Amino acid sequence: MMIVKPQCASRVPPSLRRSTSFLQSVAIHSSDAKKLLPDDDAETVYRMINASNLQGELKESLSSSGIHLSKDLIDRVLKRVRFSHGNPLQALELYRHAGARRGFYHSSFSLDTMLYILGRSRKFDQLWDVLFEAKRKDPSLITPRTMQVVLGRVAKLCSLRQTVESFWKFKRLVPDFFDTSACFNALLRTLCQEKTMTDARNVYHSLKHQFQPDLHTFNILLSGWRSSEEAEAFFQEMTKEKGLKPDVVTYNSLIDVYCKDRAMDNAYKLIDQMREEDVTPDVITYTTIIGGLGLIGQPDKAREVLKEMKEYGCYPDVPAYNAAIRNYCIARRLGDADKLVDEMVKKGLSPNATTYNLFFRVLSLSNDLGRSWELYVRMLGNGCLPNTQSCMFLIKMFKRHEKVDMALRLWEDMVGKGFGSYSLVSDVLLDLLCDLAKVDEAEKCLLEMVEKGHRPSNVSFKRIKLLMELANKHEEVSNLKQKMAVFSTEIQ
C-alpha cells in the first residue's frame, strides 16, 4: 500500500514512487489522540482575562460568575495564558486576587508560570514583586526550578551581566538555596540554553570556587558543547581534577558531540569505555549513534544499530526509529523509511508527529502537494495530531500553490482540535488570503484567532485592516480594534 496515491509518474521521483506505507490502513488509538472535554471554568476565567481592560473589572466579573477559584483552576488558567500569550497584567490581577483570599495558597506551578508570563513580557519589576510576595506568604513555593524560570527569562531578553546580577539577587532573596550546587547548576543550564557556551564556560570558571561543582554541573556543560576539544577538556577536569565518575548522561553527552562532529570512531571507542566502566549504554546512546551514522551517509549501518541494541537488551523506542527513518528520508529512500515505520507499528509503537514530519519534509522539498495533503488526512485519521512543524510544512505549500480551500481546512482543524501555533501559521495563512483579496475569509480567521486569545502580528493586522477599509468595512475594523485591545498593544 502506498503512503499516498502516486501522481503522474513523469513528475514523481523514483525514490518516492517506490514508497509503501502502513499509514493508509493502520489506525492508531492512543489517549493523546482523544479529544478532551473542554474545561468550562478555566475557559470562562480565561475569557474574562481577555475581556477585562479596566482595573478592578476582572474582580467584578469573577465575583459575579460564582466560579470557585481553586488552586488547580488557577494552575490551568495561567497555563492557558502562558501558551496563548494572553494579557500578562490581567493574569497578574487574577493571581493576586486568588492569593489574597483567606486560606488560599498558590502552587509552585502557578508561581513559576506567573513569573514566566511576566518575564516574557519584560515586566521584570512585577516579576520581582511577585517573588518577594511569595517569600513573605509561603517561601516553600520558591524552588530551584523557580530560579531557573526567572534566570531563563532574564537571559533571553537581557545581557549576560544582568543575568548574573539576577542570580545574586536571587541569592539574597533565598540564601538557603545556595548551600548546594543546585542553583549554580540552574544558572549554568540557563546560560547554555539562552546565551553561548563561551558565556557558560567563563561564568563556570569565575564562580566554581564559590560553589561545589558536582556530576550534574559537568553533565550540563558537556551537553551544550559542539566542539570536541572543549567537551573533552571538561570531561578531563571532571574525571581527573574533581575525581567524579561519569554516568550514562555524561557519556551520552560526549558521544553526541562526537557524532555531530562526525567523529564516529571516537564515539564507538567511548561506548567501549562505557562497558569497561560498567556503565550500560541506554536507548539515548544508540539513538545518538544512529543519528551520527546518518550524518556520514550510512543509513543502512544505522538500521543495523536497531538490531544490535536489542542484542544488548536495549529496545528501540519511537525516537530511535525516527532517527533511523530520518536517515532514509534525507537519502530520499522513502521505501526503506516506510519499512521501518511498518516495523515500528508491528512492535506496538505509534508513530508521532515527528515521524510524519520526516515525510512532510521530503514531500515539501519535492513540492508534492497531492501526497502531502493525503498524508495529512491520514495523519488525522490515524489519531495523530500535527504539531507546529507539520502545520508550517503544509501551510507554506498551500501558499505556494495558492490552495485557499486546503489552507482554510488546516486552519479549521487547528481551531477545532487545538494543535499548532496560531501566530506562526496565521502569518502565512493571512498573507495568502490578503494576496488573493479574500477579505471575508481573512477577517474570519483573524477573529477566530483573537477570540482564542492569540495575538496576530502587526503586519498581518495592518494588511487585513487596509483591505477591509478599502472594502468600506469600517464598522468591522472598529470591532477588530476593540477585540485586539485585550492584548494591551496599541493598534494603528
C-alpha positions in Angstrom: 0.0 0.0 0.0 1.3 3.4 -0.9 2.0 6.2 1.5 -0.1 8.4 -0.8 -1.5 7.7 -4.2 1.1 8.2 -6.9 0.7 11.2 -9.2 1.7 11.3 -12.8 4.8 9.1 -13.0 6.8 11.6 -15.0 6.6 14.1 -12.2 7.4 11.8 -9.3 11.0 11.0 -8.4 11.6 7.2 -8.4 12.5 7.2 -4.8 9.1 8.5 -4.0 7.2 6.2 -6.4 8.6 3.1 -4.7 7.3 4.3 -1.3 5.0 1.9 0.6 3.4 2.6 3.9 1.3 1.5 6.8 -0.3 4.9 7.0 -3.2 4.2 4.7 -4.5 1.2 6.7 -3.4 1.3 10.3 -5.5 3.4 12.8 -3.6 4.4 15.9 -5.6 4.6 19.1 -3.9 6.5 21.9 -5.0 8.6 24.9 -3.3 11.5 23.3 -5.5 11.4 20.3 -8.7 11.6 22.2 -10.3 15.0 22.2 -10.5 16.2 25.8 -13.7 17.7 27.1 -13.5 21.5 27.4 -12.6 22.8 30.8 -15.6 25.2 31.2 -14.5 27.1 34.3 -10.9 27.5 33.2 -12.1 28.7 29.7 -14.6 31.1 31.3 -12.0 32.7 33.6 -9.5 32.9 30.7 -12.1 34.7 28.6 -12.7 37.1 31.5 -9.0 37.9 31.5 -9.1 38.7 27.8 -12.2 40.8 28.1 -11.1 42.9 31.1 -9.5 46.2 30.3 -10.2 48.4 33.3 -8.6 47.9 36.7 -11.0 46.0 39.0 -13.2 44.8 36.1 -11.8 41.3 36.4 -12.5 41.1 40.1 -16.1 42.1 39.5 -16.5 39.5 36.7 -15.1 36.8 38.9 -17.3 37.7 41.8 -20.5 37.7 39.7 -19.6 34.5 38.0 -19.7 32.4 41.2 -16.7 30.3 40.0 -14.7 28.8 42.8 -11.0 29.8 42.4 -9.3 26.6 43.4 -5.6 26.0 43.2 -6.0 23.6 40.3 -8.2 26.1 38.4 -5.6 28.9 38.8 -2.9 26.4 37.5 -4.9 25.7 34.4 -5.9 29.3 33.6 -2.3 30.5 34.0 -1.1 27.7 31.8 -3.6 28.8 29.2 -2.4 32.4 29.4 1.2 31.3 29.0 0.7 29.2 25.9 -1.8 31.6 24.3 0.3 34.8 25.0 -2.6 36.3 26.9 -2.6 39.6 28.8 0.2 39.5 31.5 -1.2 42.2 33.7 -4.7 40.8 33.8 -3.2 37.4 34.6 -1.3 39.0 37.4 -4.5 40.6 38.7 -6.1 37.1 38.8 -3.1 35.7 40.5 -3.1 38.3 43.2 -6.9 38.2 43.6 -6.8 34.5 44.2 -3.8 34.7 46.5 -5.5 37.4 48.7 -8.4 35.1 49.6 -8.2 33.7 53.1 -6.7 30.2 53.3 -5.7 30.2 49.6 -2.1 29.2 48.8 -0.7 29.1 45.2 1.1 26.1 43.9 4.7 26.2 42.8 3.4 25.6 39.3 1.3 28.8 39.4 4.1 30.8 40.8 6.6 29.6 38.2 4.0 30.1 35.4 3.2 33.6 36.5 6.9 34.5 36.7 7.3 33.1 33.1 4.4 35.2 31.8 5.8 38.4 33.4 9.3 37.8 32.3 8.4 37.1 28.7 6.5 40.4 28.6 9.6 42.2 30.1 7.6 43.0 33.3 10.6 42.5 35.5 9.6 44.9 38.3 6.3 43.0 38.7 8.2 39.7 38.5 10.4 40.5 41.5 7.4 41.9 43.4 5.7 38.6 42.9 8.8 36.8 44.2 9.0 38.9 47.3 5.3 38.4 47.9 5.8 34.6 47.7 8.6 34.7 50.1 6.5 36.6 52.7 3.5 34.3 52.4 4.8 30.9 51.5 8.6 30.6 50.9 8.3 26.9 50.2 6.8 27.8 46.8 10.2 29.1 45.7 12.3 26.2 44.3 15.5 25.9 42.2 13.0 25.5 39.3 11.7 28.9 40.1 15.1 30.4 39.9 15.7 28.7 36.5 12.4 30.2 35.2 13.5 33.7 36.3 17.0 33.5 35.0 15.8 32.0 31.8 13.5 35.0 31.1 16.2 37.5 32.1 18.9 35.7 30.0 16.5 35.6 27.0 15.9 39.3 26.9 18.8 40.9 28.8 22.6 40.8 28.9 24.9 38.3 30.4 25.8 40.8 33.2 22.1 41.3 34.0 21.6 37.6 34.1 24.4 37.1 36.6 23.2 40.1 38.7 19.8 38.4 38.8 21.5 35.3 40.1 23.0 37.1 43.0 19.7 39.0 43.6 18.0 35.6 43.9 20.7 34.6 46.4 19.9 37.5 48.6 16.2 36.6 48.4 16.6 32.9 49.3 20.1 32.3 50.7 19.3 28.8 51.9 19.3 27.6 48.2 22.9 28.4 47.8 24.2 25.8 50.3 24.1 23.3 47.4 25.2 23.3 43.8 21.5 23.2 42.5 21.3 27.0 41.9 24.8 27.2 40.4 23.6 24.4 38.0 20.4 26.3 37.2 22.5 29.4 36.2 24.8 27.3 34.0 21.8 25.5 32.4 20.2 28.8 31.6 23.4 30.2 30.0 23.8 27.0 27.9 20.2 27.4 26.7 19.9 31.2 26.3 23.4 32.5 25.8 26.6 31.0 24.4 28.7 28.1 25.6 31.6 30.5 25.9 29.5 32.6 28.3 28.7 29.4 30.3 32.3 28.4 30.4 33.5 31.8 31.5 30.9 32.0 34.3 31.7 28.5 35.4 35.4 29.2 35.8 34.8 32.6 37.6 32.3 31.1 40.1 33.3 27.5 40.5 35.5 28.2 43.6 32.4 29.7 45.4 30.3 26.6 44.8 30.9 22.9 44.7 30.6 21.6 41.1 29.0 18.1 41.0 28.3 15.5 38.4 25.2 17.3 37.3 27.3 20.5 36.8 29.5 18.8 34.3 26.7 17.0 32.6 25.1 20.4 31.9 28.3 21.8 30.5 29.0 18.8 28.4 25.5 18.7 26.9 25.9 22.2 25.4 29.2 21.9 23.5 29.5 21.2 19.8 33.3 21.3 20.0 35.0 18.0 20.8 38.0 19.8 22.1 36.0 21.9 24.6 33.9 18.9 25.7 37.0 16.8 26.3 38.5 19.5 28.4 35.5 19.5 30.7 35.5 15.7 30.8 39.1 15.6 31.8 38.5 18.2 34.6 35.6 16.3 35.8 37.3 12.9 36.0 41.0 13.8 36.7 40.8 17.0 38.8 37.4 16.6 40.5 37.5 12.8 40.7 33.9 12.4 39.6 32.8 9.2 38.0 30.9 9.8 34.7 27.4 8.3 34.4 25.4 7.4 31.3 24.3 11.0 30.9 27.9 12.1 30.8 28.9 9.6 28.2 25.8 10.3 26.1 26.7 14.0 26.0 30.2 13.4 24.9 29.1 10.8 22.3 26.6 13.3 21.0 29.4 15.8 20.5 31.5 13.2 18.6 28.5 12.3 16.4 27.7 15.8 15.5 31.4 16.3 14.7 31.2 13.2 12.5 33.9 11.5 14.6 32.2 8.1 14.8 35.4 6.2 15.7 35.7 8.3 18.8 32.0 7.7 19.6 32.5 3.9 19.3 35.6 4.0 21.5 33.6 5.8 24.1 30.9 3.1 24.1 33.6 0.5 24.6 34.9 2.6 27.5 31.4 2.8 29.0 31.1 -1.0 29.0 34.6 -1.3 30.6 33.4 1.1 33.3 30.2 -1.0 33.8 28.1 1.9 32.5 25.4 0.4 30.3 24.5 2.2 27.1 20.9 3.2 27.0 18.4 3.9 24.2 19.7 7.5 24.0 23.2 6.2 23.4 22.1 4.1 20.5 19.8 6.8 19.1 22.7 9.2 19.1 24.8 6.7 17.2 22.0 6.2 14.6 21.9 10.0 14.1 25.6 10.2 13.7 25.7 7.4 11.1 23.1 9.3 9.1 25.3 12.4 9.1 28.1 10.5 7.4 25.7 9.0 4.9 25.4 5.4 6.3 21.7 4.9 6.8 21.9 1.1 6.3 24.5 0.8 9.0 22.3 2.9 11.3 19.5 0.5 10.7 21.7 -2.3 11.9 22.2 -0.5 15.1 18.4 -1.0 15.8 19.1 -4.8 15.7 22.4 -4.6 17.6 20.9 -2.7 20.5 18.3 -5.5 21.0 21.1 -8.0 21.4 22.3 -5.9 24.4 18.8 -5.9 25.9 18.0 -2.3 24.9 14.9 -2.0 22.8 14.3 0.9 20.3 11.7 3.5 21.2 9.9 5.9 18.8 12.8 8.5 18.8 15.3 5.7 17.9 13.1 4.6 15.0 12.6 8.3 14.0 16.4 8.8 13.9 16.7 5.8 11.5 13.8 6.9 9.4 15.2 10.4 9.2 18.4 9.0 7.7 16.5 7.3 4.9 14.3 10.4 4.3 17.5 12.5 3.9 18.7 10.0 1.4 15.3 10.2 -0.4 14.8 6.4 0.2 11.2 6.6 1.3 10.6 2.9 0.6 13.1 1.9 3.2 11.8 4.6 5.6 8.3 3.2 5.2 9.5 -0.3 6.0 10.9 1.0 9.3 7.5 2.6 10.1 5.8 -0.7 9.4 8.3 -2.4 11.8 7.5 0.2 14.4 3.8 -0.5 14.3 4.3 -4.2 14.4 6.2 -3.7 17.6 3.4 -1.8 19.2 5.0 1.7 18.8 2.8 4.5 17.5 4.4 7.0 15.0 4.2 10.5 16.3 4.1 13.9 14.7 7.9 13.9 14.3 7.6 10.6 12.3 5.1 12.2 9.9 7.2 15.4 9.7 10.1 13.5 8.3 7.9 12.5 5.3 6.3 16.0 5.1 9.8 17.5 4.7 10.7 15.3 1.7 7.3 15.9 0.1 7.7 19.6 0.7 11.2 19.6 -0.9 9.7 17.9 -3.9 6.8 20.3 -3.9 4.3 17.3 -3.9 1.0 18.9 -2.9 -1.2 16.0 -3.6 0.6 13.4 -1.5 1.3 15.9 1.3 -2.5 16.5 1.6 -3.2 12.8 1.6 -0.6 12.2 4.3 -2.2 15.0 6.4 -5.6 13.4 6.1 -4.3 10.0 7.0 -2.4 11.5 9.9 -5.6 12.8 11.4 -7.4 9.6 10.6 -4.7 7.6 12.5 -5.3 9.7 15.6 -2.0 11.7 15.5 -2.4 15.5 15.8 0.0 17.6 13.8 2.5 19.8 15.6 3.6 23.3 14.6 6.3 22.0 12.3 3.7 19.8 10.5 1.4 22.8 10.1 4.2 25.0 8.7 5.2 22.4 6.1 1.6 22.3 4.9 0.6 26.0 5.1 3.7 27.1 3.2 3.0 24.5 0.4 -0.6 25.6 0.3 0.6 29.2 -0.1 3.0 28.3 -2.9 0.1 26.6 -4.8 -2.5 29.2 -3.8 -4.7 26.5 -2.3 -7.1 28.6 -0.2 -9.5 25.7 0.5 -6.7 23.4 1.8 -5.3 26.3 3.9 -8.7 27.1 5.4 -9.3 23.4 6.2 -6.0 23.2 8.0 -6.9 26.3 10.0 -10.3 24.9 10.9 -8.7 21.7 12.1 -6.2 23.7 14.2 -9.0 25.8 15.8 -11.3 22.8 16.3 -8.8 20.2 17.5 -6.3 22.6 19.3 -3.0 21.9 17.6 -0.2 24.1 16.1 0.9 27.6 16.6 -1.7 30.2 15.7 0.8 33.0 15.5 3.2 31.2 13.1 0.5 29.6 10.9 -1.7 32.7 10.7 1.2 34.8 9.3 1.4 32.6 6.3 -2.4 32.0 6.0 -3.4 35.6 6.3 -0.7 36.6 3.8 -2.2 34.1 1.3 -5.7 35.4 1.9 -4.6 39.0 1.5 -2.6 38.3 -1.6 -5.8 36.8 -3.2 -8.1 39.6 -1.8 -10.1 37.1 0.3 -11.2 39.8 2.8 -14.1 38.0 4.4 -12.0 34.8 5.0 -9.1 36.8 6.4 -11.4 38.7 8.8 -13.0 35.4 10.0 -9.6 33.8 10.6 -8.3 36.8 12.5 -11.4 37.0 14.7 -11.1 33.3 15.5 -7.5 33.8 16.4 -8.2 36.8 18.7 -11.2 35.0 20.3 -8.9 32.1 21.2 -6.6 34.6 23.0 -3.8 34.7 20.4 -2.4 38.0 19.1 -1.8 38.3 15.4 1.3 40.0 14.1 1.2 43.8 13.4 2.0 43.1 9.8 -1.0 40.7 9.3 -3.4 43.0 11.2 -2.4 46.1 9.2 -2.8 44.2 5.8 -6.2 43.0 6.7 -7.3 46.4 8.2 -6.2 48.1 4.9 -8.2 45.6 2.8 -11.2 46.0 5.0 -11.1 49.8 4.8 -10.8 49.6 1.0 -13.9 47.4 1.1 -15.7 50.0 3.2 -15.9 47.6 6.2 -15.3 50.4 8.7 -17.6 49.0 11.4 -15.9 45.6 11.2 -12.5 47.4 11.5 -13.7 49.1 14.7 -14.9 45.8 16.1 -11.5 44.2 15.4 -9.7 47.0 17.1 -11.8 46.6 20.2 -11.1 42.9 20.3 -7.4 43.5 19.8 -7.3 45.8 22.8 -7.2 42.9 25.2 -3.6 42.4 24.2 -2.6 45.7 25.7 -1.0 46.7 22.4 -1.6 49.9 20.6 -3.3 49.2 17.3 -3.0 51.7 14.5 
